[in-house]
Amino acid sequence: MKISGSIFAVKDNYFTYAKNLQYSNVDFLHIDLFQDREENNFTLKDILKFDEGYLPLDVHLIYHCILDEDIEILNVANVRYLNVQYESLKNKEDIEKVSRKFAGSFGLAITEKTDLSVLDTYIDSLSQILFMCSEPGVTGAKFSEKNYERIKSVKKKYPNLQLFADGGINDEISKKMNNLGIQMVVSGSFLAKDIGNMEQRVYSLKYSSEKKIKVTRNMLPLMRLPLIDRETPFMEIVDIMNKYRMGIVFVMEGERLLGIIADGDIRRGFLKYQKDIFDKKAGAIMNEKPFWIDSHKNMYQLFSCLAKKHKGIDIIPVMEQGVLLGAVDIHLGY
């Protein structure tokens, strides 16, 4: 199950808090945006500041009407998921318009008062539903248990629809959400209560059903990884990275990992070599001392290590006695 951390769980220093969420291995950054008030002095254009150096965004739009220029901003921003609050939207025709024009994954946010039959009307426009399990936009509100049956009902009727939950989520409720088939929970005050040990709270949400999961259990095997050698030309590296869409390639010599090339290494390569980078090979660009995890470690140890080192890494090599076994995708559901 994926975790989306709400930046408005704190009163200020949102960008610092967003980095804390990233280093604690949260999957998405959740932002509530209101049209009729400047909630936390945040506007739609402010989300543009959360570029690719931050987590991808999960935006909850509490608007009366949605203009084409609003959708244009959302498409330019780093927004992966957009959920529009159904009850706030005066012109329901905007639902189909946003679904058609928004480039990411679109859904509706509904409260416990919303008649579930409204989903039948708009189901062809929806990729997900966000269950608001407490009052929308209120941090620290109590979870309403009425949502359990509502989630079961929607899951049964629309088994392929992604289901998210927001409001009063803690580790115990997260476990129940996971058992109900919720794909992502939004957490605000639960994570913000202990920023210094946030990775422990993220872990307790993400792996609420199990505590000690070996890094090898859901490890991506070598056959699914982009493997190259040190003589691989630059443009071939870029082509392989684009094909695998992992943001990383592994530079190998037999079974031995020589280094990795990630998106950041490509950028640094451009700065170092400029136009000559097109003549370079993997050995000149790779990071020879990448972060990796021993195959005997568990996911909690990996979470803790990443948090301590302030590493916002997605793909981590798994090693055993100097041999690359595979890699862990920190944002894959388990």
C-alpha positions as CSV (number, residue, x, y, z in Angstrom):
1,M,0.0,0.0,0.0
2,K,1.3,3.4,-0.9
3,I,1.5,6.4,1.5
4,S,0.7,10.0,0.6
5,G,2.0,12.5,3.2
6,S,0.0,15.7,3.6
7,I,2.2,18.9,3.8
8,F,-0.5,20.8,5.7
9,A,0.0,18.6,8.7
10,V,2.5,21.4,9.7
11,K,1.7,25.1,9.9
12,D,4.7,26.4,7.9
13,N,8.0,25.4,6.4
14,Y,6.2,23.3,3.9
15,F,9.1,22.6,1.6
16,T,11.3,21.4,4.4
17,Y,8.5,19.2,5.6
18,A,8.1,17.9,2.0
19,K,11.8,16.8,2.0
20,N,11.3,15.1,5.4
21,L,8.5,13.1,3.9
22,Q,10.7,12.2,0.9
23,Y,13.6,11.1,3.0
24,S,11.2,9.0,5.2
25,N,10.2,7.0,2.1
26,V,6.7,8.4,1.6
27,D,5.4,7.7,-1.9
28,F,3.5,10.9,-2.8
29,L,3.0,14.4,-1.5
30,H,-0.6,15.3,-0.7
31,I,-1.8,18.9,-1.2
32,D,-5.3,20.2,-0.4
33,L,-6.3,23.2,-2.4
34,F,-9.4,25.3,-1.7
35,Q,-10.9,27.7,-4.2
36,D,-12.9,29.9,-1.7
37,R,-10.1,30.5,0.8
38,E,-6.4,30.8,0.8
39,E,-5.9,27.7,2.9
40,N,-2.4,27.9,4.5
41,N,-1.7,30.7,2.0
42,F,-1.4,28.1,-0.8
43,T,-2.7,28.6,-4.3
44,L,-2.8,26.3,-7.3
45,K,0.2,28.0,-8.9
46,D,2.3,27.2,-5.8
47,I,2.3,23.5,-6.6
48,L,4.7,24.4,-9.5
49,K,7.4,24.9,-6.9
50,F,7.3,21.2,-6.1
51,D,9.3,20.2,-9.2
52,E,10.9,16.8,-9.9
53,G,13.3,17.3,-7.0
54,Y,10.3,16.5,-4.8
55,L,7.9,13.6,-4.5
56,P,5.2,13.4,-7.2
57,L,2.0,15.2,-6.2
58,D,-1.3,13.8,-5.1
59,V,-3.7,16.9,-5.3
60,H,-7.1,17.1,-3.6
61,L,-9.0,20.0,-5.4
62,I,-11.8,21.5,-3.4
63,Y,-13.1,23.8,-6.1
64,H,-16.5,25.2,-7.1
65,C,-15.6,25.3,-10.8
66,I,-12.5,24.2,-12.7
67,L,-11.2,26.4,-15.5
68,D,-9.1,25.3,-18.5
69,E,-6.2,27.3,-17.2
70,D,-6.4,25.4,-13.9
71,I,-6.0,22.1,-15.8
72,E,-3.1,23.5,-17.7
73,I,-1.3,24.3,-14.4
74,L,-2.0,20.8,-13.1
75,N,-0.6,19.3,-16.3
76,V,2.6,21.3,-16.1
77,A,3.1,20.5,-12.4
78,N,4.5,17.3,-11.1
79,V,0.9,15.9,-10.4
80,R,0.4,12.2,-10.6
81,Y,-3.0,12.0,-9.0
82,L,-5.9,14.5,-9.0
83,N,-9.0,14.1,-6.9
84,V,-11.8,16.6,-7.2
85,Q,-14.2,17.0,-4.2
86,Y,-17.6,16.0,-5.6
87,E,-19.7,18.0,-3.1
88,S,-17.9,21.3,-3.7
89,L,-18.2,21.2,-7.5
90,K,-21.2,23.3,-8.6
91,N,-20.9,22.4,-12.3
92,K,-20.8,18.6,-12.4
93,E,-20.0,18.8,-16.1
94,D,-16.5,19.8,-15.1
95,I,-15.9,16.2,-14.1
96,E,-15.9,14.9,-17.6
97,K,-13.9,17.9,-18.8
98,V,-11.2,17.4,-16.3
99,S,-11.0,13.7,-16.9
100,R,-10.5,14.3,-20.6
101,K,-8.0,17.1,-20.3
102,F,-5.9,16.2,-17.2
103,A,-2.8,14.2,-18.2
104,G,-2.5,12.2,-14.9
105,S,-4.8,9.8,-13.0
106,F,-8.1,11.5,-12.3
107,G,-10.7,10.7,-9.6
108,L,-13.4,12.0,-7.3
109,A,-13.1,12.7,-3.6
110,I,-16.3,11.8,-1.7
111,T,-17.5,12.2,1.9
112,E,-19.5,9.7,3.9
113,K,-22.6,11.7,3.1
114,T,-22.2,11.2,-0.7
115,D,-24.6,8.8,-2.2
116,L,-22.5,6.1,-3.8
117,S,-24.9,5.9,-6.8
118,V,-23.1,9.1,-8.1
119,L,-20.2,6.9,-9.1
120,D,-22.4,5.0,-11.6
121,T,-22.9,8.3,-13.4
122,Y,-19.2,9.2,-13.7
123,I,-17.5,5.8,-13.6
124,D,-16.2,6.0,-17.2
125,S,-14.4,9.2,-16.3
126,L,-12.7,7.9,-13.1
127,S,-9.4,6.1,-12.4
128,Q,-9.8,6.3,-8.6
129,I,-11.9,7.3,-5.7
130,L,-10.7,9.1,-2.6
131,F,-12.8,8.3,0.4
132,M,-12.8,11.3,2.8
133,C,-13.1,9.5,6.1
134,S,-13.2,12.7,8.1
135,E,-14.1,16.3,7.3
136,P,-12.2,17.4,4.1
137,G,-9.2,19.7,4.8
138,V,-9.2,19.4,8.6
139,T,-6.0,18.0,10.0
140,G,-6.3,15.7,13.0
141,A,-10.0,14.9,12.5
142,K,-11.3,11.6,13.7
143,F,-11.7,8.6,11.3
144,S,-15.4,7.7,10.7
145,E,-16.0,3.9,10.8
146,K,-19.0,4.2,8.5
147,N,-16.4,4.2,5.7
148,Y,-15.6,0.6,6.1
149,E,-18.8,-0.6,4.6
150,R,-18.8,2.0,1.9
151,I,-15.3,0.9,0.8
152,K,-16.4,-2.7,0.7
153,S,-19.4,-1.8,-1.4
154,V,-17.4,0.2,-4.0
155,K,-14.7,-2.5,-4.1
156,K,-17.3,-5.2,-4.8
157,K,-19.1,-3.2,-7.5
158,Y,-16.0,-1.8,-9.2
159,P,-13.1,-4.2,-8.5
160,N,-10.7,-2.5,-11.0
161,L,-11.2,1.1,-9.6
162,Q,-8.3,2.4,-7.5
163,L,-9.4,3.2,-3.9
164,F,-7.7,5.8,-1.7
165,A,-8.5,6.9,1.9
166,D,-7.8,10.1,3.7
167,G,-8.7,11.3,7.2
168,G,-7.7,10.1,10.7
169,I,-5.4,7.4,9.3
170,N,-3.1,5.8,11.8
171,D,-1.3,2.5,11.9
172,E,-4.2,0.4,13.1
173,I,-6.7,1.9,10.6
174,S,-4.0,1.5,7.9
175,K,-4.0,-2.2,8.5
176,K,-7.7,-2.4,8.0
177,M,-7.5,-0.3,4.9
178,N,-4.9,-2.6,3.5
179,N,-7.1,-5.6,4.2
180,L,-10.0,-3.9,2.4
181,G,-7.9,-3.4,-0.7
182,I,-7.2,0.3,-0.4
183,Q,-4.2,1.1,-2.7
184,M,-3.1,4.4,-1.0
185,V,-3.8,6.2,2.3
186,V,-3.2,9.9,3.0
187,S,-1.6,10.6,6.4
188,G,-1.2,14.0,8.0
189,S,-1.0,14.4,11.8
190,F,0.1,10.8,12.3
191,L,3.3,11.4,10.4
192,A,3.9,14.9,11.7
193,K,3.7,13.9,15.4
194,D,7.2,12.6,15.4
195,I,9.2,14.1,12.5
196,G,12.5,12.9,14.0
197,N,11.3,9.3,13.6
198,M,9.0,9.7,10.7
199,E,10.4,6.7,8.8
200,Q,9.1,4.4,11.6
201,R,5.6,5.8,11.2
202,V,5.8,5.5,7.4
203,Y,6.8,1.9,7.8
204,S,4.1,1.2,10.3
205,L,1.5,2.5,7.7
206,K,3.0,0.9,4.6
207,Y,3.7,-2.5,6.2
208,S,1.0,-2.6,8.8
209,S,0.2,-6.2,8.2
210,E,3.8,-7.4,8.5
211,K,6.7,-6.1,10.5
212,K,9.9,-7.7,9.2
213,I,9.9,-8.1,5.5
214,K,13.2,-9.2,4.0
215,V,14.5,-6.9,1.2
216,T,14.7,-10.0,-1.1
217,R,11.1,-10.9,-0.8
218,N,9.8,-8.6,-3.5
219,M,13.1,-7.8,-5.0
220,L,13.3,-7.1,-8.7
221,P,15.5,-9.9,-10.1
222,L,18.4,-9.3,-12.4
223,M,16.4,-10.3,-15.5
224,R,14.1,-7.3,-14.9
225,L,16.9,-4.8,-14.4
226,P,18.6,-2.6,-17.1
227,L,22.1,-4.0,-17.1
228,I,25.0,-2.6,-19.2
229,D,28.8,-2.7,-19.2
230,R,31.3,0.1,-18.8
231,E,31.7,0.4,-22.6
232,T,28.1,1.2,-23.3
233,P,27.9,4.5,-25.3
234,F,26.0,7.5,-23.9
235,M,23.0,7.5,-26.3
236,E,22.5,3.7,-25.7
237,I,22.4,4.4,-22.0
238,V,19.7,7.0,-22.5
239,D,17.8,4.7,-24.7
240,I,17.9,1.9,-22.2
241,M,16.9,4.2,-19.3
242,N,13.9,5.4,-21.4
243,K,12.9,1.8,-22.2
244,Y,13.0,0.5,-18.6
245,R,11.6,3.7,-17.0
246,M,13.4,3.2,-13.7
247,G,15.6,6.2,-13.8
248,I,18.6,4.0,-13.4
249,V,20.9,1.5,-15.1
250,F,23.4,-0.9,-13.5
251,V,26.9,-1.0,-14.8
252,M,28.2,-4.6,-14.6
253,E,31.3,-6.7,-15.0
254,G,30.1,-10.3,-14.9
255,E,28.2,-10.6,-11.6
256,R,30.0,-7.7,-10.1
257,L,28.4,-4.2,-9.8
258,L,30.8,-1.6,-11.0
259,G,28.4,1.3,-10.5
260,I,25.1,2.8,-11.4
261,I,24.0,5.7,-13.6
262,A,20.9,7.5,-12.4
263,D,19.1,10.6,-13.8
264,G,21.3,12.8,-11.5
265,D,24.5,11.2,-12.9
266,I,23.3,12.1,-16.4
267,R,22.8,15.7,-15.4
268,R,26.2,15.9,-13.7
269,G,27.7,14.3,-16.8
270,F,26.3,17.1,-18.9
271,L,27.7,19.7,-16.6
272,K,31.1,18.0,-16.5
273,Y,31.6,17.1,-20.2
274,Q,29.0,19.4,-21.9
275,K,28.7,18.6,-25.6
276,D,31.5,16.0,-25.3
277,I,29.2,13.8,-23.2
278,F,27.8,12.2,-26.4
279,D,31.2,10.7,-27.0
280,K,31.5,9.3,-23.4
281,K,30.8,5.7,-22.3
282,A,29.2,4.4,-19.1
283,G,32.6,4.1,-17.2
284,A,33.1,7.8,-17.4
285,I,29.6,8.7,-16.1
286,M,28.8,6.1,-13.5
287,N,28.7,6.5,-9.8
288,E,31.3,4.0,-8.5
289,K,30.1,4.2,-4.9
290,P,26.3,3.8,-5.0
291,F,24.1,3.2,-2.0
292,W,23.2,-0.5,-1.7
293,I,21.6,-2.8,0.9
294,D,22.8,-6.3,2.0
295,S,20.4,-9.1,1.1
296,H,20.1,-10.2,4.8
297,K,18.6,-6.9,5.8
298,N,14.9,-6.2,6.1
299,M,12.8,-3.3,4.8
300,Y,12.6,-1.5,8.1
301,Q,16.4,-1.5,8.3
302,L,16.5,-0.1,4.7
303,F,13.9,2.6,5.6
304,S,15.9,3.6,8.7
305,C,19.2,3.8,6.8
306,L,17.8,5.9,4.0
307,A,16.2,8.3,6.5
308,K,19.5,8.7,8.5
309,K,21.5,9.4,5.3
310,H,18.8,11.7,3.9
311,K,18.6,9.7,0.8
312,G,15.6,10.1,-1.5
313,I,16.4,7.0,-3.6
314,D,13.8,5.0,-5.4
315,I,15.8,1.9,-6.7
316,I,18.3,0.3,-4.3
317,P,20.8,-2.5,-5.4
318,V,20.6,-5.6,-3.3
319,M,24.0,-7.2,-2.8
320,E,25.3,-10.5,-1.3
321,Q,29.1,-11.0,-0.9
322,G,29.8,-8.5,-3.6
323,V,27.4,-10.0,-6.1
324,L,24.3,-8.1,-7.3
325,L,21.2,-10.1,-6.7
326,G,18.6,-7.6,-7.8
327,A,17.1,-4.3,-6.6
328,V,14.4,-3.0,-4.4
329,D,11.9,-0.4,-5.6
330,I,11.1,1.5,-2.4
331,H,7.8,2.7,-3.8
332,L,6.4,-0.7,-4.9
333,G,3.5,-2.0,-2.9
334,Y,4.1,-5.1,-0.8
